Amino acid sequence: MDLFSFTEICLHQLKMSGVHEGEKLVVLTQGSERLDYADAFMAAGQRLGARMYHMRLPAVPPTGAWAVGQTGLAAMPDAVDALKKADMLIDCIFLLFSPEQMAIQAAGTRILTAVEPPELLARMLPTREIREKVEIGGEMMARAKVMRITSPHGTDVTYKLNTYPTITEYACTDEPGRWDHWPSGFVFTGGDDDGVDGQIVVAPGDILLPQNMYVRDPITYTIEKGWVTDIRGGLDAELVKSYMAAFNDPRGMGMSHVGWGMNPHAKWHGMVPGEFPGGMGMEPRSFYGNVMFSTGPNNELGGPNDTPCHLDIPMRGCSLFLDDEPVVIDGDIVVKELQMERH
Ligand SMILES: [Fe+2]
């Protein structure tokens, strides 16, 4: 994407994030990655009269795995202090799950993560409608005490919801201390530490992230008191188990966030060769009517598990109930106030 077009979509983003004259913004990158993002955001911010600079960390060697929560900022408390003094941080590294991100948010700096390919950012711009619907979904989730998920493939799992807050993601952020991720469009929370029980059958066409692949044969998870106790199936199950075992951390078997997708611009089918623009899979996390569960850390929600072993698994065709009231039925949102037309 050329700088002019990239600047235009960043301008839309910063307006949706309430950026105004005199605000202090920092764009964070590392190594030679996403330097064009910094250029585009800085050009956009200047047009809104923001005071901006670009903080660039040294490159880090690739680890081969998606180890969440470990960032180059950890060794640089001075840099963290500078980011705490900003009104808004545009994170082009992916700081999520790190203690540094939590400290920066706690200081009142709002954070927008932008790491996905520019063509995806352009196709999934934040809108007022998505924000409004996601916020309504978040309120419904926050009131609920129990979430139950079922599917025709045999999923039947219950999350008790007495502990953790609800998090909304609608791809822009205009409130102090609030984090969001562009692109997105979903809501999630976490079950009580010992309050998730049942079975989840990940079915063909469901998606493994960070593997960025469609499941071909069912993977059956057994969950007892908040922990995965068994993963069974064919090749896909073996891939998941082998990936998790490589972290050598039993806390990877914890149950992480859970919720549903609400973005009518996100496509389920786009993660195929020739179409997939690369990136970390925010489109499949967001597609309208998906139900996403995940395993691993819950520190993002305030919980004790900070394992770096994290999988997100968006599923099609599920039904989701809050206190026995249907929200998603067979992969379609059935609550009138949450419905949007798919594009
Ligand atoms: Fe996740």
Boltz pocket constraint, residues with backbone or C-beta under 6 A from the ligand:
constraints:
  - pocket:
      binder: B
      contacts: [[A, 257], [A, 294], [A, 310], [A, 311], [A, 312]]
      max_distance: 6.0
